[in-house]
Amino acid sequence: VASQAGLFGACVQAEDLYTGKKQWTITPGELPLAHEYGVCAVDEFNLYKGDKSEFNNAMESGYIKISKVQSATLKTPAPIIAGANPMNGNKKKWIRGEKTMPYTEQIGLDFAMLQRFSLIFVLEDIADEERDRNIALSMIKGISQSSSEIVEEVEAEIDMDFIRKYLAIARQFNPVFTTRASNYMATQHAQKRQKTVDMDNLRSHRQLNSLSRLASAIAKFDLSEIVILEHIQ
């Protein structure tokens, strides 16, 4: 489990190259060191014991502040992917059913934290014979005598060199929203906020930012200079 110092940064004593004396300095953590075109992945997020407000600042503002023996402001431009087991239930699997606790409560994170994530996926372990067989074949193809036959049965992989080149070109685009797309997104957002029944879980304006980033990403993937209605939908 990553520590607060390992993720964000810490004050440590380091030897000065000129004087040979030790002095306090800032050592950035994994998140400030992650490149803006990369991704910072955090596993076992439910076990993180540090101040989660640091994550809020990093995802909301794109920087964090360290104020201990030394003070510094560190940029955190990389997106965050966090994996977590449910903190309720049996601690390993999500519990389904109408009478069970909602997923948002099973994950054990407060609403302010959940709002910072553009997308949230719940991965359920459900038995499916055909899918489970393909997973098993993928796992054992490297240690099987018939690995060549197994490769033919598993869905072909996309060439990674092609993906890297394609994304490099897509990043050069900076699409803008058409008037129709902007009006549609604003109207839908306002209507969904109006329909919210539970005021404690009122749809946040941050979700509009998430939607705009996702729509822009799809437009970039289309190598488009504009974001149209179809990208939002």
MOKA-V901485 format. One record per residue. N is the residue number from 1. BURIAL is 1 if it has 9 or more other C-alpha atoms within 8 Angstrom, else 0. Layout:
# MOKA-V901485
((N;BURIAL) (N;BURIAL))
This chain:
# MOKA-V901485
((1;0) (2;0) (3;1) (4;1) (5;0) (6;1) (7;1) (8;1) (9;1) (10;1) (11;1) (12;0) (13;0) (14;0) (15;0) (16;1) (17;0) (18;0) (19;0) (20;0) (21;0) (22;0) (23;0) (24;1) (25;1) (26;1) (27;0) (28;1) (29;1) (30;1) (31;1) (32;1) (33;0) (34;1) (35;1) (36;1) (37;0) (38;0) (39;1) (40;1) (41;0) (42;1) (43;0) (44;1) (45;1) (46;1) (47;0) (48;1) (49;0) (50;0) (51;0) (52;0) (53;0) (54;1) (55;1) (56;1) (57;1) (58;1) (59;1) (60;0) (61;0) (62;1) (63;1) (64;1) (65;0) (66;1) (67;0) (68;0) (69;0) (70;1) (71;1) (72;0) (73;0) (74;1) (75;0) (76;1) (77;1) (78;1) (79;1) (80;1) (81;0) (82;1) (83;1) (84;1) (85;1) (86;1) (87;1) (88;1) (89;1) (90;0) (91;1) (92;0) (93;1) (94;1) (95;0) (96;0) (97;0) (98;0) (99;0) (100;0) (101;0) (102;0) (103;0) (104;0) (105;1) (106;1) (107;1) (108;1) (109;1) (110;0) (111;0) (112;0) (113;1) (114;0) (115;1) (116;1) (117;0) (118;0) (119;0) (120;0) (121;0) (122;0) (123;0) (124;0) (125;0) (126;0) (127;0) (128;0) (129;0) (130;0) (131;0) (132;1) (133;0) (134;1) (135;0) (136;0) (137;1) (138;1) (139;0) (140;0) (141;1) (142;0) (143;0) (144;0) (145;0) (146;0) (147;1) (148;0) (149;0) (150;1) (151;1) (152;0) (153;0) (154;1) (155;0) (156;0) (157;0) (158;0) (159;0) (160;0) (161;0) (162;0) (163;1) (164;0) (165;0) (166;0) (167;1) (168;0) (169;0) (170;1) (171;0) (172;0) (173;1) (174;0) (175;1) (176;0) (177;1) (178;1) (179;0) (180;0) (181;1) (182;1) (183;0) (184;1) (185;1) (186;0) (187;0) (188;0) (189;1) (190;0) (191;0) (192;1) (193;1) (194;0) (195;0) (196;1) (197;0) (198;0) (199;0) (200;0) (201;0) (202;1) (203;0) (204;0) (205;0) (206;0) (207;1) (208;1) (209;0) (210;1) (211;1) (212;1) (213;0) (214;1) (215;1) (216;1) (217;0) (218;1) (219;1) (220;1) (221;1) (222;0) (223;0) (224;1) (225;1) (226;1) (227;1) (228;1) (229;1) (230;0) (231;1) (232;1) (233;0))
